[in-house]
Amino acid sequence: MNLLFVSSEVAPFAKTGGLGDVCAALPRALRALGHDVRIVVPMYPRVRAPGRTFELLFQDITVALGARRVTFSIYTATLPDSDVPVYFVRCPALYDRPSIYTQDADEHLRFITLAWAALKTCQHLAWSPDVVHANDWQTALLPLMLKTLFAWDRLFARTRSVLTIHNIGHQGTFSAQHLFDTGLGEVAHHFHQDQLREGRINFLLTGILYADAITTVSPTYAREICTPAHGVGLDPFLRMRGRAVMGILNGIDDREWNPAVDPRLPHTFSADDLAGKELDKQALTQRMGLPYDPRVPVVGLVSRLAWQKGLDLCFDVLPRALGRRPFQLAVLGTGEPKYEDFFRHLANRHPRRVAYHKGFSEDLAHLIEAGSDVFLMPSRYEPCGLNQMYSLAYGTPPIVHRTGGLADTVRTWNPKARTGNGFVFDHFNESGLAWALHYALDQWGDGHGESRASWRALQQNGMREPFGWQHRVGDYVAVYRSLRGD
């Protein structure tokens, strides 16, 4: 099949989170099956990093968006570790900004231009996609565009659309006065009329109404967003779409996240030979400025420090636990000041037991996953989550709240039956997190003897699970084929 991915992020060119990872790894996996996969993404300044080269494909394409005329050029390069072509939309007036996402008044224009550029690129290439795969609100107007403004072009006569919702909390809601800036003014009657009367347009809602299929990034999250508790106002429309809404669990790139071959680790290891993991623990504590003690477990945390990640529970639970139990804490992340301040103060109070690195480092993230004994991920909600899968692959049992993709990937350890791969708490409160943390520390025991043998079985359960994209890609192929009528 011919498959067009359109996204605001594609790793390694532009990435703020899991969206960028998915929109690189899934196209690679599809290409490995023989499909003709192509990607369209904006050319932000960070894309033009030293050492990268790009070929100019088309220059000065102009589209009329309301009273504006937007001009862009298309450059191309190959997605690393594949032969998948990536088309970059070069429009300095819209994309040459310090951040991928902004609060600027033309944010709607930045991403409707991406959608127009994607379909215009297909026309210039005379390449007919079987499926246009849109991702999140930034590209969610594509399904409507295909059914209306581009319906005349026989190039798209058999094209179907898939919209993947990576996080329903981000919807792309703007003033209705910007409708004509989208270039869709002549089909305004296709937008949700109640919202137009209320003075707003919602990109994601429009995508939900017109996409041929709607996927999200885990089966549990697909069920959750169809409820008032998690649908953020869009649940009635998702319920209306019925069986068109489905959840497909994300995978991980197990070439990059594989402890047996990870070049970022000082020592590699596998489920059958975990000796290198203890050496990575030693390297982690040294890197973070903590004393190494094989008898003391290290709890790792790598996260965007935000409300969604459930870190409010840590304010009470972690200081109390540090007062009662011997463990160390290694934290990497940046975000809201109140969370940064909390971990900074906790490290100042316990300098030999807690270390906090503000910011993000890919090398340190890999080392924390490998060198920690337990991974902490108490998310309030989590559409899919990748870090818990990285942790499982690296023999680091995660502590998670039962929500979204965390519920689909982590099962509480049962030492008698030797089943499970981590520690799951059901109720999002301090008692739930405290129970899971103390249960994990109890299972660690002293790290020797019988407790060590049990813990090794727990680690191996997680490390042997199939989380790579090659185990997920077939579900997407099935969706595409069903839309094509195969």
N, C-alpha and C positions, 0 to 999 in steps of 0.2 A: 504494500500500500504506500501511497504518498501521504506523509504526515507532516503537518506544519505546526510547530510549537511556537507560541507567542507569549513572552513573559517579560516582566520588568527586571528579572534577575536571571543570570545564568553563571554558575561557577565555572572556572575561576575568574571570569572577566568582571562580574559584578555580583556581589553576594552580601546580604545582611542576615540571612538565616537559612532555614531549611528549604525555602522556595528555590533559592539558587542551586542548592545541591540536587533537588529533585529534577529540575529542568535541565540539568546536565546528565545525571545518571540514567534517567528513564530514556531519553533519546539515544544514549549509547547502547543501552540494552535492546532497544527496538532495532537499531541499526545492525546489531550483532545477529538478529534474526532475519536480516535481509531487506528490511523496509527502507524506503527512501525518506529519511527524516531530515528536516531542516528547521532551523531556529531563527527567530527574529527577536532582537533585543536592542534597547537604546545604546548609543555609544556615549557613555558617561566619560568624564576625564580619567577615572580609574581604569577604564578599559584599555586606554592607550599607555599601558605600563611599559617601562624600558624592556627592550628585547622582543616585543611583540610587533609583528608586521601585518599589515592589512592591505588588501587589494581593493581599489575603487571599482565598483561594479556599475552603478548608475549615478549620474550627477544631476543635481538641481531638479528633482521632481517636485512639482507644486500641486497642492490641494487647497481648495477653497473651504474654509471652515467658518461659516457665517460670513461676517464682514472681513475676516482675516484671510490672508493667503500665506500658507506655511510652506516653506521650501526645505527639502532635506535631500541628502545623498545617501547611497547605500554602499557600505564597505563589506568585505567578507574576509573571513579567516576560518580555520578549521578548529573544531572543538578538540582540545588536547586528548590524546589517547584514543582517537577515533578519526574517521574521515567524514564526520557530520559537519556540513557547512553551517556556519553561523553568519547571519546577515545583520549588520549593525546599522542602526538608523542614526546618521550624523546630522544633528540639528543644533548647533551651538547655542542658539537663542533659548532653546528649551532644556537642553541636557548638560550644558557646561556649568554645573553647579557643584558645590562641595559634597552634597549628599544625594543619594539616589532618590529619596523621598523628601519633600519639602512641605512647608505650610504656605507656600507662595500662592498668590491669587490665581495663577494659571496652571495649577496642578492638574485640573481636568484636561486642559489643552495638551499638556505634556504626554498624557497617556492615550488620549484619543488619537493623537498623531501617530503613536506606535501602532495602533490598530489599523489606521489608514495605510501606513507604510507597509505593513505586513501584506495586505491584499494587493496593493499597488506593485509590490515586489513580485508577487506571483504573476501578475499581468505582464510585467516587463520580462520575466523569465519564460513566459508562456508555459508555466508549470501548474498543473491542475492538482490541488490537494484533495485526497479522498476525505480527510478529516483535518479540520482546524482545531487545535487543542489550545484553548484559552486558559489562563491561570490568574485567579483572583480578580478583584474589581478593575485593576488597571487595563485588562483586556476583555472585560465582560460584555462590551458592546458589540464584539465581533459576531456573535450569533445573530443579532438583529440586523447588522449590516449585510450579512450574507443573505438573509431572507428578504431584504428590501433593496437597498441601494445597489448591491452587486448582483441581484437576481437576474438582470438582463444578460450578464456575461456567461456564455456557455462554458467558459473555463471552470465556473463554479456550479455547473448544473447538477452534479452529483456530490458536491461537497457537503459534508455534515459537520456538526460542531459538538465539541465536548468542552464543558466548563468545569475546571477543578477548583473547589473552594478549599484553600489551605488554611484560612482563618476567617470565620464569618464575622468576627468583630470588626474587620476592616471592610467597609462597604462602598467607599467612594461616593459619598452623598454631597451634592453641591446645590447651589441655588438654581432654580428653574430658569433664571435668566441666562444661564450658560448653555441651555439646550442647543441654541443655534450655533454655538462655538464647536459643537461636536460634528457639524456637517450633516446632522440628522434632522434638521428642522422640518424638512418636507415630509418626514414620517413621524412627526411628533405624536400623532394619534396612536402609535404603537407603544408609547411609554405609558406607565401606570398613571391613569388620569386623576385619581384621587390625590396622588402625591404631587402631580403638576399643579392642581388647584391649591394645594397647601404650600406651593412655592419651592418644591425641591425635585431633584432627579437623583436616582440611586442606580449607579452603574451595575452593582452586583445583582440587585433585584431584577434589572432588565435582562441580565444574562440568565438568571434563573427562569424567567418567563419564556425565553426563546431558544436556549440551548437544546440540542437534540438529546443530549445526555448530560447529567450532572454527577460528577464524582467528588468525593472528598477523601481525606487521606487516612482514614481508618474506618472499619465497620462500626465501632462504637460511636465515633464522632458523627457518622452519618445518621445514626438513630438520635443522638443527642440534639443535633441542630434542628430536628423536626419537632422539638418540644419547646414550649414557651420559656423554660428555664435556660436553654442554651441557644435558642434560635435568633436572639438579638433582633426580634421583630420580624424576621423573615420566615419563621416556622410555618405560618399558614400557607405561604406560597410553595414552600418545599413539600408540605403535605399534599398540596394540590397536584404537584408533579408526580407523586406516587412512585411507581417503580422506575421512573427515569432517574431517581436519586439513589446512588449506591456508594458504598465505602470500599476502597481498595487500600490496604495497608501499604504505606511507603516502604521501600527497601533502603539498604545502605550500600554504598560503594565499597564492596569488600576487597577491592584492590588497594584503596587508600586506608580503609579501616580494617586491617588484618594484622594482629599482633605477631604473626609468624614471619611477616615480610615488611613490617612498617619501618621505613628508613628514618623516621623521626624518633624512634626509640633507641636508647643506648643498648638495650638487650631485647632480643626477640624471644617469643615463647609460643607455646601452643597448648591445646587441651591435654595432650599427652605428655608434655614436658613443660611444667610451670616454673622451672627454676629461674628463668629470666625475669619473671614477674616480680619476684622478691628483690632482685637486683634493680629493677626499675623503681620499686618502692624506695630503695636506698637512694637512688638518684633523685627521685622526686623530693624526698625530705631535705636532701642537701640543696637542691635548687630553690626550695621554698624557705630555707633557713631554719628548718626544724631538726631536732636531734633524731637520729634513726634508732628505732627500737623494734626489733622483730616481734616482741611480745605485745605491742600496742597497735591496734588497727588504725588505718588512716581512712577517714571519710572524705571523699572528694566531691566538689561541687563546681560545675562549669555551666554558667547560665548568663543570659541577659537578665539583669537585675530589675525586674518589673513585677507589677502587681499580679499579672497572670501566672507567674512562676511560683506563687504560694509562699513566698519568703517571709510573709508576716508571721507565719507559724513558727519560724525560727527564732523570733525575738524572745520568746519565753522558753522554748524547748531547748535550744542549744546551750544557753548559759546554765540552765539547771542540770542538763546532762553532763556538761563539763565539770560541774561540781560533784558529780556522783560517780562517773565512770572514767576509766582510763582510755582515751582515744585522742587522735589528732585530727585536725580539720584543715584541708587545703582548698582554697576558694579562688576561682578565676572568673572575673566578670566585671561588667560596668553597666550603669543604668541610672535608675532613680537615686537621688542623693541620700534618701533615708536608708536605703539598703546598703549603699556603699559605706555610709557612716557606721551602720551597725557592724558590718564585718571588720571595718578598720578598728573600731573601738574594741571589738572582741579579740582581735589580734594583739592590740596593745595591752589588754588585761591578761592575756595568756600567751606571751611571746614564744614559749617553748611548745605550745600545743596547737596554736591557730596561726595560719599564715594566709594573708589576703593579697592577691595580685590584681590591681585595678587595670582594666583594659582587656585586650584579647590577644592571645598568641596561639597560633595553630600548633606549634611545637609543644607548648606547655599544655594545651588541651589534650593532645595525644598522651603526654606523659602522666597527666592526672588520671586519665582513663585507665592507663596501664599500671600505674604505681599505687593507686588507691586500692583498699580492700573492700570498700563499700562506696556506692555512688548515691548522692542525695538529690532527689528530683520531686519535690512535693507540690507539683503544679496544681493550681486551682482548676484550670482546664488545660487540655493539651490535645489539639486536633490529631496529631500523630506522635510527635516527638522522635528525635533521632538519638539523643544522648543515651537514653536507656538501652537502645539497641547497640550502640557503640560499647557501652559498659558490659552488656552481656557477652559481646564478642571478645572482650578483653578480660573476661573472668572476674569482673567487678560487680557483684550482685547489687542491683539498684533498689533503693527505697522510694516508692512512688505512691501517689494518690490514685485510687481507682477511677480513672476518667479517660475518655478518648482513646488514643493509641496506646497509652500506658496500660489501660485495662486489657488491651488486645495482645500485649507482648510480655507482661510480667505476671507471674503466678507465685503466690506465697509458698515459701519453702516448707516442706513437711519432712523433718529429719527421720521419722520412722519409716515412711514410705520412700524416702529419697526422691521425692517429686517436687517440682517447683524450681524457680530460678531467681527469686528475689523476695522482696518484702512489700506487701501491698496493704495500705490502710484505706478503709471504706469511707470514713466520715472526715470531711475537711475541717478539722479543728486541731487544737494543740494536743488533745488527748490521743487522737489518731496518730499523729506524727510521732509523739513520744512513745507510744506503744511499738510502732514499727522500728524506730531507732533502737530502743532497748532490746527488742526481740532480735534484731540483727547482731547487736553486741553480745547478747547471750549466746547466739549460735557460733559466733567467732570464738568465744571462750577464752582460752589462753593461747590459742594459735598453735597448739601442739597436741600430740596424742590423738585421742578419739575425736576431739573437736576439730582437729586439723583434717582428719580423714573425711569427716562429714562435710566440712567446708569445701574441700576439694571436689566432692561429688556435686555440691551446689554450683561451684564454678563451672564444672564440666557440663552440667545441664545447659547452662546458658551459652557456653562457647560452641556447643554442637548444634545449636538451632540454626535453621536456614533463613537468614535475614537479608541475603544479597538480592540485588534487583533481578537477577536471573530467575528467582523464585516468584517474583511479583509481576513481571512484564506480561506473562500470559493472560492475566486478568484484563489488562488494558487492551491487548490484542482482541480479546473476546468482545469487549465493548465496541471497538472500532468496527469489527466485522459485522456485528449485529446491526449497527447503524447503516452499513453498506448493503445490508440485505443478504450477506453470504450465508 
